Amino acid sequence: MNPIVVIMLIAFFAVLLGVGLYSRRHASDVNGFVLGGRSVGPWLTAFAFGTSYFSAVIFVGYAGQFGWRFGLASTWVGLGNAFIGSLLPWAILGRRTRVMTQHLNSRTMPDFFGLRFLSPGLKTVAALIVFVFLIPYTASLFNGLSRLFTMAFPQIDYAWCVVVMAVLTGVYVIIGGYMATAINDFIQGVIMIVGIVAVIAAVLHGQGGFSEAIARLSQVSAAPTEGTQQLGAFTSFFGADPLFLLFVVILTSLGTWGLPQMVGKFYAIKNEDSIRKGTVISTVFAIIVAGGCYFLGGFGRLFSESVSYQADGVTPVYDSIIPAMLSGLAPVLIGVVLVLVLSASMSTLSSLVLTSASTITLDLIAPAAKRELPERRKMLVMRGFIAFFIVISAVIAIVQAKSSVMFIAQLMGVSWGALAGAFLAPFLYGLFWKRTTRAACWVSFATGVGLSVLQLVKSMTGFSFGAAFLDDVLFKTSIHSGSFAMLLGLVLVPLVSLFTRRMDAQQVERMFACYQETTPVPVTEALGEKK
């Protein structure tokens, strides 16, 4: 067991727990526990957004998989994440989300749907969608940790890594709530930036430098099944499969606009000036972390001899690509990588379980109670659900790692598309367009969940629709169906709104009046003091 890695992990865990204890004073009521009192600054919010976005799934799974498939063109995915997935939602959604949710006193995304469209039914169904699809997404965060953990600690069962990570995350979130999550996200974000830069430099140095690595990669040809046999496919501008690259960019970038744990960051930010600063910080963070991850993965084929392959001997085990690239690093860098991946996973895990627990408590349990639940009872219930969700996600992750249950793996694959496909369009139009109707929200919910469920059934059973477009395009992979779910929602919501019953105009006008509100000037100052 490497003592350097052990020392680094102990120091890392101690800091996380210390932050949890420090943040207790901010978690004295529901508003403080869930939203940090809506007073979180730009740096903490921007890093919380970025670290919730980029987990170990990105670093180990997607970076390896798409880097192998597209080569250096996979960097476009990272840049798409930075500009479409970070810059634009901050610039377009940030202010309106903060102002409208504060005006409506909304604390979760399902709560927003219920209050904005005056529909308890929308609120309940949205909460159920979050409950069903956010748990498998949470469990997927542990994917990819297995190989890196085994590389650093070959004598210890991977299950212990899951348990330790789950317990530590649970402790600091339960104690300190959103503020503990935000502060730890900032610390973890700094680790991720330093780690990505150090790992890229070390890997390229091991290949003889940047120019030599590019030259070697240009000599690698794709297999016939990958669309081309031309040399240089993996150093070309758009890679070996530009159309599929576009779908990956859409799913991984546009999806953040509709994910509850992402837009929830705008609920908690302090003021409009913080939004402007946070926009820049979040974008730069995403360029470094996401751009760096996918750029690194683009060199994966240079390590083809060290990668594990599936039974056909041709298709790699994608989670093995990044670990293969890192296996020759110095012990200190191995420790940095392990802390980096734990940071990426724990930051996203904390955000997801806090989102899930607050949604279930505030949008399902509290409304169903016969009497108004006091603040302390709500916080107790939320803390209980945080522990419950962490335990469930850890159990699912361990079961999946040891038995490879196909249903779990497939459910993980469709969860992102289901959540973003259901919520993105009604949330976006609900903030900007007064004409958006309840019926349009229901259609979007049905489209996002429906396409995802069909994708799950097709993946599990091998079912064929008998139509080329459905089998080879729409439902080709969960990436395709998830992308179409989001894009269809953006078309269907305005279309359905035009042909369905409008909401009461006066009520809608009162909701949108918040965007015209300005800071009131004291009467004495406005009139001037008479002497």
C-alpha positions as a printed NumPy array, in Angstrom:
array([[  0.   ,   0.   ,   0.   ],
       [  1.451,   3.322,  -1.085],
       [  1.942,   5.554,   2.016],
       [  1.886,   8.758,  -0.063],
       [ -1.557,   7.934,  -1.432],
       [ -2.831,   7.032,   2.056],
       [ -1.615,  10.335,   3.534],
       [ -3.218,  12.308,   0.699],
       [ -6.553,  10.522,   1.165],
       [ -6.558,  10.999,   4.949],
       [ -5.846,  14.732,   4.566],
       [ -8.559,  15.025,   1.921],
       [-11.18 ,  13.269,   4.041],
       [-10.257,  15.32 ,   7.137],
       [-10.803,  18.579,   5.253],
       [-14.225,  17.429,   3.994],
       [-15.389,  16.526,   7.493],
       [-14.021,  19.773,   8.918],
       [-16.01 ,  21.771,   6.371],
       [-19.14 ,  19.838,   7.305],
       [-18.717,  20.761,  10.968],
       [-17.956,  24.4  ,  10.107],
       [-21.125,  24.678,   7.988],
       [-23.536,  23.545,  10.711],
       [-24.482,  27.13 ,  11.543],
       [-25.812,  27.629,   7.999],
       [-28.116,  24.609,   8.256],
       [-30.373,  25.779,  11.049],
       [-33.558,  25.888,   8.946],
       [-34.915,  24.409,   5.707],
       [-33.941,  27.411,   3.575],
       [-30.394,  27.345,   4.923],
       [-30.094,  23.561,   4.66 ],
       [-31.399,  23.327,   1.073],
       [-30.256,  26.648,  -0.447],
       [-27.622,  28.044,   1.896],
       [-29.99 ,  30.902,   2.761],
       [-29.901,  32.047,  -0.895],
       [-26.691,  33.909,  -0.072],
       [-23.974,  31.829,  -1.749],
       [-21.315,  33.818,  -3.624],
       [-20.121,  33.453,  -7.235],
       [-17.01 ,  31.353,  -6.627],
       [-18.75 ,  28.749,  -4.489],
       [-21.772,  28.591,  -6.795],
       [-19.697,  28.366,  -9.987],
       [-17.517,  25.594,  -8.597],
       [-20.591,  23.816,  -7.188],
       [-22.144,  23.929, -10.678],
       [-18.978,  22.643, -12.333],
       [-18.184,  19.861,  -9.887],
       [-21.813,  18.668,  -9.939],
       [-21.558,  18.561, -13.74 ],
       [-18.276,  16.689, -14.097],
       [-18.076,  13.46 , -12.124],
       [-15.934,  10.321, -12.368],
       [-18.31 ,   9.171, -15.104],
       [-16.905,  11.981, -17.267],
       [-13.243,  11.491, -16.353],
       [-13.087,   7.704, -16.481],
       [-16.075,   6.61 , -18.569],
       [-16.992,   9.22 , -21.162],
       [-13.48 ,  10.588, -21.684],
       [-12.195,   7.077, -22.365],
       [-15.161,   5.96 , -24.464],
       [-15.509,   9.035, -26.653],
       [-11.779,   9.69 , -26.799],
       [-11.375,   6.168, -28.211],
       [-14.211,   6.683, -30.7  ],
       [-13.491,  10.234, -31.895],
       [ -9.823,  10.792, -31.096],
       [ -8.825,  14.392, -30.442],
       [-12.184,  15.526, -31.838],
       [-13.676,  14.39 , -28.516],
       [-12.355,  17.728, -27.211],
       [-15.427,  19.224, -28.909],
       [-17.536,  17.478, -26.28 ],
       [-15.632,  19.265, -23.526],
       [-15.901,  22.609, -25.311],
       [-19.62 ,  22.001, -25.86 ],
       [-19.956,  21.311, -22.131],
       [-18.139,  24.586, -21.412],
       [-20.067,  26.898, -23.734],
       [-23.462,  25.203, -24.225],
       [-23.593,  23.409, -20.874],
       [-22.031,  26.091, -18.647],
       [-21.801,  29.543, -20.261],
       [-25.278,  29.631, -21.836],
       [-27.324,  28.331, -18.895],
       [-25.592,  30.827, -16.598],
       [-26.183,  33.664, -19.064],
       [-29.75 ,  32.695, -20.038],
       [-31.214,  30.885, -17.03 ],
       [-29.193,  32.285, -14.135],
       [-30.92 ,  35.596, -13.384],
       [-34.433,  34.533, -14.292],
       [-34.192,  31.333, -12.265],
       [-32.984,  33.178,  -9.175],
       [-35.559,  35.976,  -9.452],
       [-38.592,  33.834, -10.326],
       [-37.905,  31.073,  -7.764],
       [-37.335,  33.634,  -5.027],
       [-40.543,  35.452,  -6.02 ],
       [-42.53 ,  32.187,  -5.948],
       [-40.677,  30.96 ,  -2.837],
       [-39.777,  27.806,  -4.753],
       [-36.992,  25.62 ,  -3.369],
       [-36.922,  22.678,  -5.821],
       [-37.629,  22.137,  -9.51 ],
       [-40.891,  20.186,  -8.912],
       [-41.936,  22.988,  -6.553],
       [-41.309,  25.468,  -9.371],
       [-43.575,  23.541, -11.744],
       [-46.305,  23.38 ,  -9.125],
       [-46.177,  27.11 ,  -8.322],
       [-45.475,  28.472, -11.808],
       [-48.293,  26.469, -13.426],
       [-50.565,  26.353, -10.357],
       [-50.686,  22.565, -10.529],
       [-50.048,  20.282,  -7.538],
       [-50.247,  17.362,  -9.978],
       [-47.263,  18.615, -11.989],
       [-45.315,  19.05 ,  -8.757],
       [-46.061,  15.499,  -7.601],
       [-45.263,  13.833, -10.935],
       [-42.064,  15.85 , -11.348],
       [-40.988,  14.736,  -7.867],
       [-41.68 ,  11.102,  -8.783],
       [-39.629,  11.443, -11.973],
       [-36.751,  12.82 ,  -9.903],
       [-37.082,   9.952,  -7.429],
       [-37.159,   7.201, -10.089],
       [-34.357,   8.432, -12.343],
       [-32.002,  10.302, -10.008],
       [-31.161,   7.26 ,  -7.859],
       [-29.648,   5.171, -10.711],
       [-27.879,   8.287, -11.949],
       [-26.448,   8.684,  -8.439],
       [-25.31 ,   5.048,  -8.412],
       [-23.558,   5.533, -11.757],
       [-21.155,   7.996, -10.104],
       [-19.304,   5.057,  -8.583],
       [-18.689,   3.602, -12.057],
       [-15.072,   3.847, -13.084],
       [-13.77 ,   4.113,  -9.524],
       [-13.234,   0.369,  -9.405],
       [-10.213,   0.145, -11.699],
       [ -8.512,   3.263, -10.347],
       [ -9.019,   2.127,  -6.756],
       [ -7.672,  -1.339,  -7.558],
       [ -4.68 ,   0.257,  -9.269],
       [ -3.831,   2.218,  -6.111],
       [ -4.901,  -0.405,  -3.529],
       [ -4.799,  -3.865,  -5.151],
       [ -5.156,  -5.619,  -1.751],
       [ -8.463,  -3.955,  -0.765],
       [-11.937,  -4.848,  -2.03 ],
       [-13.467,  -2.085,  -4.161],
       [-16.667,  -2.283,  -2.097],
       [-14.807,  -0.598,   0.777],
       [-14.036,   2.356,  -1.474],
       [-17.756,   2.776,  -2.163],
       [-18.615,   2.47 ,   1.527],
       [-15.988,   5.017,   2.672],
       [-16.953,   7.488,  -0.047],
       [-20.662,   7.107,   0.754],
       [-20.221,   7.486,   4.516],
       [-17.993,  10.561,   4.297],
       [-20.278,  12.269,   1.775],
       [-23.311,  11.47 ,   3.915],
       [-21.71 ,  12.867,   7.068],
       [-20.765,  16.289,   5.695],
       [-24.018,  16.745,   3.741],
       [-26.214,  15.701,   6.69 ],
       [-24.328,  17.981,   9.078],
       [-23.795,  21.06 ,   6.911],
       [-26.379,  20.864,   4.11 ],
       [-25.975,  22.96 ,   0.968],
       [-23.276,  25.257,   2.369],
       [-21.054,  22.296,   3.291],
       [-21.613,  20.908,  -0.195],
       [-20.742,  24.247,  -1.825],
       [-17.548,  24.82 ,   0.184],
       [-16.374,  21.246,  -0.348],
       [-17.23 ,  21.55 ,  -4.045],
       [-14.89 ,  24.529,  -4.242],
       [-12.056,  22.577,  -2.603],
       [-12.753,  19.556,  -4.785],
       [-12.912,  21.778,  -7.873],
       [ -9.437,  23.16 ,  -7.191],
       [ -8.159,  19.592,  -6.837],
       [ -9.796,  18.666, -10.148],
       [ -8.168,  21.588, -11.994],
       [ -4.692,  20.859, -10.607],
       [ -5.121,  17.123, -11.175],
       [ -6.271,  17.408, -14.789],
       [ -3.422,  19.715, -15.754],
       [ -0.825,  17.522, -14.004],
       [ -2.139,  14.284, -15.528],
       [ -2.255,  15.673, -19.083],
       [  1.31 ,  16.946, -18.762],
       [  2.543,  13.602, -17.378],
       [  0.773,  11.461, -19.997],
       [  1.997,  13.577, -22.919],
       [  5.509,  13.628, -21.482],
       [  5.414,   9.826, -21.388],
       [  4.556,   9.799, -25.102],
       [  7.488,  12.014, -26.06 ],
       [  5.667,  15.335, -25.873],
       [  2.622,  16.852, -27.527],
       [  3.918,  16.867, -31.116],
       [  5.164,  13.287, -30.946],
       [  1.89 ,  12.078, -29.441],
       [ -0.076,  13.794, -32.246],
       [  2.207,  12.266, -34.884],
       [  1.757,   8.759, -33.452],
       [ -2.001,   9.151, -33.149],
       [ -2.246,  10.288, -36.786],
       [ -0.846,   6.896, -37.834],
       [ -3.652,   4.977, -36.116],
       [ -6.447,   3.823, -38.446],
       [-10.018,   3.042, -37.424],
       [-11.522,  -0.417, -37.873],
       [-14.075,  -0.845, -40.702],
       [-16.903,  -0.974, -38.145],
       [-15.932,   2.504, -36.938],
       [-16.794,   4.195, -40.202],
       [-13.372,   4.777, -41.768],
       [-10.017,   3.15 , -42.388],
       [ -8.195,   6.329, -43.296],
       [ -5.082,   7.295, -41.427],
       [ -5.439,  10.487, -39.441],
       [ -9.101,   9.907, -38.566],
       [ -8.335,  10.376, -34.864],
       [ -6.481,  13.665, -35.349],
       [ -9.026,  15.121, -37.774],
       [-11.209,  18.123, -36.929],
       [-14.472,  16.207, -36.353],
       [-13.149,  12.678, -35.857],
       [-14.246,   9.367, -37.347],
       [-18.005,   9.779, -36.689],
       [-19.094,  13.454, -36.785],
       [-22.863,  12.76 , -36.574],
       [-22.585,  10.709, -33.406],
       [-20.196,  13.332, -32.012],
       [-22.977,  15.903, -32.48 ],
       [-25.447,  13.756, -30.513],
       [-22.927,  13.379, -27.674],
       [-22.399,  17.147, -27.526],
       [-26.176,  17.742, -27.444],
       [-26.89 ,  15.224, -24.685],
       [-23.991,  16.106, -22.398],
       [-24.227,  19.893, -22.94 ],
       [-27.901,  20.761, -23.363],
       [-28.917,  18.344, -20.609],
       [-27.648,  20.614, -17.823],
       [-30.425,  23.09 , -18.635],
       [-33.014,  20.648, -17.336],
       [-31.301,  18.723, -14.551],
       [-32.646,  19.607, -11.072],
       [-29.275,  19.403,  -9.343],
       [-27.761,  21.85 , -11.86 ],
       [-30.376,  24.616, -12.103],
       [-30.816,  24.395,  -8.338],
       [-27.491,  26.221,  -8.027],
       [-29.15 ,  29.353,  -9.432],
       [-31.783,  29.229,  -6.677],
       [-29.092,  29.711,  -4.043],
       [-26.834,  32.374,  -5.564],
       [-26.641,  35.683,  -3.696],
       [-27.366,  38.397,  -6.289],
       [-27.175,  39.382,  -9.943],
       [-23.588,  40.56 ,  -9.71 ],
       [-22.67 ,  37.09 ,  -8.461],
       [-24.377,  35.598, -11.519],
       [-22.233,  37.691, -13.874],
       [-19.035,  36.701, -12.1  ],
       [-20.139,  33.088, -11.78 ],
       [-20.756,  32.879, -15.527],
       [-17.082,  33.576, -16.252],
       [-15.763,  31.36 , -13.452],
       [-17.977,  28.412, -14.378],
       [-17.051,  28.622, -18.07 ],
       [-13.305,  28.738, -17.411],
       [-13.641,  25.824, -14.977],
       [-15.486,  23.764, -17.582],
       [-12.952,  24.546, -20.32 ],
       [-10.113,  23.276, -18.128],
       [-11.831,  20.261, -16.567],
       [-14.166,  19.026, -19.317],
       [-11.939,  20.135, -22.191],
       [ -8.941,  18.591, -20.436],
       [-10.691,  15.28 , -19.731],
       [-11.831,  14.714, -23.302],
       [ -8.541,  15.982, -24.726],
       [ -6.709,  13.445, -22.574],
       [ -9.096,  10.672, -23.636],
       [ -8.381,  11.49 , -27.278],
       [ -4.953,   9.878, -26.906],
       [ -6.434,   6.603, -25.6  ],
       [ -5.591,   4.584, -28.729],
       [ -1.894,   5.096, -28.091],
       [ -2.37 ,   2.743, -25.128],
       [ -4.305,   0.045, -27.001],
       [ -1.923,  -2.694, -25.85 ],
       [ -2.692,  -1.982, -22.18 ],
       [ -6.468,  -1.67 , -22.537],
       [ -8.836,  -4.517, -21.604],
       [-11.123,  -5.781, -24.364],
       [-14.544,  -7.375, -24.472],
       [-15.156, -10.932, -25.646],
       [-14.94 ,  -9.977, -29.347],
       [-11.328,  -8.876, -28.847],
       [-11.987,  -5.623, -30.716],
       [-14.271,  -3.501, -28.547],
       [-12.461,  -2.113, -25.508],
       [-13.804,  -2.072, -21.972],
       [-14.195,   1.705, -21.948],
       [-13.676,   2.107, -18.198],
       [-10.237,   0.534, -18.645],
       [ -8.895,   3.132, -21.102],
       [ -8.111,   6.026, -18.742],
       [ -6.686,   3.715, -16.025],
       [ -4.441,   2.152, -18.696],
       [ -3.179,   5.615, -19.627],
       [ -2.418,   6.401, -15.981],
       [ -0.909,   3.084, -14.891],
       [  2.672,   4.205, -15.513],
       [  2.476,   7.421, -13.49 ],
       [  4.55 ,   8.112, -10.381],
       [  2.988,   7.222,  -6.986],
       [  2.375,  10.893,  -6.173],
       [  0.45 ,  11.387,  -9.403],
       [ -1.525,   8.18 ,  -8.79 ],
       [ -2.551,   9.727,  -5.463],
       [ -3.485,  12.974,  -7.206],
       [ -5.611,  11.06 ,  -9.731],
       [ -7.382,   9.082,  -7.021],
       [ -8.169,  12.231,  -5.028],
       [ -9.255,  13.919,  -8.283],
       [-11.708,  11.13 ,  -9.136],
       [-13.009,  10.933,  -5.568],
       [-13.483,  14.722,  -5.625],
       [-15.402,  14.536,  -8.892],
       [-17.619,  11.727,  -7.613],
       [-18.259,  13.017,  -4.09 ],
       [-19.12 ,  16.532,  -5.25 ],
       [-21.714,  15.235,  -7.688],
       [-22.987,  12.646,  -5.196],
       [-23.553,  15.289,  -2.511],
       [-25.475,  17.493,  -4.938],
       [-27.65 ,  14.621,  -6.161],
       [-28.609,  13.258,  -2.753],
       [-29.393,  16.746,  -1.423],
       [-31.572,  17.381,  -4.492],
       [-33.326,  14.019,  -4.141],
       [-33.913,  14.32 ,  -0.397],
       [-35.222,  17.891,  -0.561],
       [-37.517,  17.   ,  -3.466],
       [-39.042,  13.979,  -1.736],
       [-39.435,  15.809,   1.574],
       [-40.735,  19.172,   0.362],
       [-42.673,  18.035,  -2.717],
       [-44.086,  14.649,  -1.674],
       [-43.956,  14.101,   2.104],
       [-44.826,  17.616,   3.32 ],
       [-47.841,  18.159,   1.003],
       [-49.226,  14.724,   1.914],
       [-49.021,  15.385,   5.65 ],
       [-52.309,  16.114,   7.406],
       [-50.751,  19.011,   9.307],
       [-48.037,  21.497,   8.443],
       [-44.674,  19.946,   9.255],
       [-42.465,  22.129,  11.473],
       [-39.024,  23.149,  10.193],
       [-37.195,  20.73 ,  12.488],
       [-39.321,  17.802,  11.319],
       [-38.698,  18.658,   7.665],
       [-34.948,  18.832,   8.239],
       [-34.989,  15.531,  10.131],
       [-36.868,  13.871,   7.282],
       [-34.47 ,  15.342,   4.694],
       [-31.448,  14.118,   6.609],
       [-33.029,  10.682,   6.827],
       [-33.602,  10.6  ,   3.083],
       [-30.036,  11.762,   2.401],
       [-28.782,   8.742,   4.335],
       [-31.327,   6.506,   2.587],
       [-30.378,   7.654,  -0.935],
       [-26.668,   7.299,  -0.259],
       [-27.126,   3.755,   1.08 ],
       [-29.325,   2.736,  -1.865],
       [-26.948,   4.191,  -4.464],
       [-23.937,   2.521,  -2.799],
       [-25.697,  -0.852,  -2.704],
       [-26.693,  -0.532,  -6.372],
       [-23.115,   0.383,  -7.313],
       [-21.627,  -2.593,  -5.446],
       [-24.193,  -5.023,  -6.883],
       [-23.596,  -3.674, -10.378],
       [-19.803,  -3.942, -10.024],
       [-19.896,  -7.509,  -8.742],
       [-22.702,  -9.009, -10.844],
       [-23.137,  -6.672, -13.844],
       [-26.931,  -6.665, -13.614],
       [-27.994,  -5.428, -17.054],
       [-31.148,  -3.643, -15.887],
       [-29.174,  -1.403, -13.533],
       [-26.63 ,  -0.543, -16.21 ],
       [-29.337,   0.288, -18.757],
       [-31.335,   2.356, -16.265],
       [-28.205,   4.349, -15.503],
       [-27.802,   4.974, -19.219],
       [-31.266,   6.486, -19.757],
       [-31.58 ,   8.49 , -16.519],
       [-29.858,  11.654, -17.801],
       [-32.035,  11.746, -20.938],
       [-35.239,  11.079, -18.964],
       [-34.653,  13.93 , -16.497],
       [-33.431,  16.507, -19.009],
       [-35.949,  15.436, -21.658],
       [-38.851,  15.819, -19.248],
       [-37.833,  19.061, -17.523],
       [-35.695,  21.185, -19.841],
       [-38.359,  22.64 , -22.153],
       [-41.124,  23.418, -19.603],
       [-38.587,  24.949, -17.213],
       [-37.014,  27.133, -19.915],
       [-40.298,  28.285, -21.431],
       [-41.834,  28.662, -17.969],
       [-39.197,  31.263, -17.125],
       [-39.484,  33.222, -20.357],
       [-42.879,  32.73 , -22.016],
       [-46.13 ,  33.703, -20.337],
       [-48.142,  31.608, -22.803],
       [-46.674,  28.255, -21.649],
       [-49.493,  25.951, -20.492],
       [-49.919,  23.078, -18.055],
       [-50.811,  20.731, -20.904],
       [-47.488,  21.491, -22.595],
       [-45.668,  20.526, -19.386],
       [-47.522,  17.213, -19.25 ],
       [-46.603,  16.506, -22.87 ],
       [-42.932,  17.234, -22.187],
       [-42.937,  14.99 , -19.096],
       [-44.545,  12.176, -21.111],
       [-42.125,  12.615, -24.037],
       [-38.948,  12.621, -21.942],
       [-39.94 ,   9.682, -19.753],
       [-41.675,   7.807, -22.578],
       [-38.707,   7.862, -24.945],
       [-36.379,   6.836, -22.13 ],
       [-38.576,   3.914, -21.1  ],
       [-38.813,   2.739, -24.727],
       [-35.023,   3.01 , -24.988],
       [-34.685,   0.947, -21.802],
       [-37.035,  -1.757, -23.142],
       [-35.234,  -1.854, -26.485],
       [-31.819,  -2.102, -24.833],
       [-32.951,  -4.856, -22.464],
       [-34.884,  -7.015, -24.929],
       [-33.319,  -6.27 , -28.309],
       [-36.784,  -5.276, -29.505],
       [-36.979,  -3.871, -33.054],
       [-39.515,  -1.287, -34.22 ],
       [-39.177,  -2.442, -37.82 ],
       [-38.495,   1.113, -39.014],
       [-35.022,   2.27 , -40.   ],
       [-35.358,   5.745, -38.462],
       [-36.548,   4.4  , -35.112],
       [-34.03 ,   1.546, -34.861],
       [-30.977,   3.186, -36.42 ],
       [-31.416,   6.825, -35.392],
       [-33.954,   7.681, -32.684],
       [-33.382,   4.625, -30.474],
       [-29.907,   3.637, -31.654],
       [-28.426,   4.386, -28.214],
       [-29.524,   6.165, -25.045],
       [-27.467,   9.129, -26.252],
       [-29.6  ,   9.399, -29.396],
       [-32.955,   8.995, -27.618],
       [-31.946,  11.399, -24.823],
       [-30.909,  14.055, -27.344],
       [-34.143,  13.682, -29.28 ],
       [-36.174,  13.87 , -26.046],
       [-34.686,  17.267, -25.219],
       [-35.016,  18.641, -28.756],
       [-38.586,  17.365, -29.139],
       [-39.539,  19.042, -25.866],
       [-38.253,  22.377, -27.156],
       [-40.569,  22.009, -30.177],
       [-43.604,  20.42 , -28.513],
       [-43.964,  22.765, -25.533],
       [-44.596,  25.947, -27.586],
       [-46.642,  24.024, -30.136],
       [-48.943,  22.449, -27.553],
       [-49.169,  25.74 , -25.637],
       [-50.603,  27.477, -28.7  ],
       [-53.484,  25.004, -28.932],
       [-54.319,  24.391, -25.269],
       [-56.045,  26.371, -22.557],
       [-54.173,  29.386, -21.263],
       [-53.588,  30.103, -17.617],
       [-55.298,  33.057, -15.958],
       [-53.631,  36.153, -17.439],
       [-53.621,  38.187, -14.229],
       [-51.983,  35.398, -12.221],
       [-49.291,  34.965, -14.86 ],
       [-48.678,  38.719, -15.009],
       [-48.165,  38.784, -11.229],
       [-45.595,  36.013, -11.543],
       [-43.663,  37.77 , -14.315],
       [-43.818,  41.14 , -12.556],
       [-40.795,  40.017, -10.525],
       [-38.543,  40.634, -13.546],
       [-39.44 ,  44.331, -13.552],
       [-38.938,  44.847,  -9.84 ],
       [-36.182,  47.242,  -8.764],
       [-34.729,  48.046,  -5.388],
       [-37.118,  50.522,  -3.726],
       [-35.822,  53.985,  -2.884],
       [-36.694,  55.255,   0.61 ],
       [-39.474,  57.87 ,   0.517],
       [-37.4  ,  60.512,   2.303],
       [-34.594,  60.064,  -0.204],
       [-36.933,  60.225,  -3.184],
       [-38.709,  63.409,  -2.037],
       [-35.693,  65.061,  -0.459],
       [-35.577,  66.215,   3.132],
       [-37.018,  69.678,   3.684],
       [-35.072,  71.845,   6.009]])
